């Protein structure tokens, strides 16, 4: 068994476990959007009340994301991932046991506090275990579980509700999450020293390798570039995640069972698009193009697909599904690769902290967008929402080329000189 689990095999097993963790993270996260009509009736809510539930989760998510990144850099991805999964799985179970609005919102808030641990831990693991020739592909596969969770979410949750009750849609995925957490803690190990050599500070496995302090990070231009990109583009993905299923039922007239049959399509398109675009950027790296430039070229091409969302909705449900599928692929291509940009821009012992800071600002942008949608969608319709989403990624493209560059601590720069 010891000879079978060579480092090269173990790293792909680790990626597979992260994949399954993010699957059930997203099932737990998305269940509210799929059950939107049921929960609105259960708790006597309108769209603004539903937006409030989402924002309790999202505000907690935004606040905890920077803290989660710091925790990963301070205490290791292995420990933080384990306790994060345990906590959000228990909060999902608690949501299913809730019988009133207050405890339901409380458990969704705990979910928001726990789930940000996943992605800083994932990018730290990928940065340590994979070089630039495979890093984007490995990262996209590991976090693609999120969109696969969104793919299986509609049919799985519809089946659980129809077969049992809406409570089971929270409880059963939470139980599975506890099992996956146990597998993670038993399997994960740190890579051998010097296993990956192309990170900023090549001693990526050494906790004392050169890195910026928390305070120094805030003075780096690339940090603010990443923050602005996430603040600008994350609201698009949050809309697809939290509002699209309800939009398809309330605006396009789909029933819960019909949503279960077709609601997964945009999320599958997002996952395939995100993996394919990441693999393309890795291919450019293997062909000799600098990694950071390869990511920027790929993101530039993808960003100009976003305006497809402006195709009118009155052409039918099929066209609506197609245009949201393309937009979802754009959003996930950016979301996946933004993590890789961090890994190739900052020292390995800063990547989780930077991702945490950026993710917090991204969720903050989503909070603002959710608030505006909840309060104005019924009054002014969805056209303005689609116009905004059409221009956010092209806007982020300007920030990407203007502000993102490698950030090297002085102690490393001095060694290289």
Secondary structure, DSSP 4 states (H G I P E B T S, - for coil): -TTTS-HHHHHHHHHHHHHHHHHHHHHHHHHHHHTHHHHHHHTT--HHHHHHHHHHHHHHHHHHHHHHHHHHHHH-HHHHHHHHHHHHHHHHHHHHH--SHHHHHHHHHHHHHHHTHHHHHHHHHHHHH--TTTHHHHHHHHHTHHHHHHHHHHHHHHHHHHHT-TTHHHHHHHHHHHHHHHHHHHH--PPPTTS---SBSS-TT-TTS----HHHHTT-HHHHHHHHHHHHHHHHHHHHHHTHHHHHHHTS---HHHHHHHTTHHHHHHHHHHHHHHHHHHHHHHTT--HHHHHHHHHHHHHTTGGGGGS-GGG-HHHHHHHHHHHHHHHHHHHHHHHHHHHTTSBGGGHHHHHHHHHHHHHHHHHHHHHHHHHHHHHH-SHHHHHHHHHHHHHHHHHHHHH------HHHHHHH-
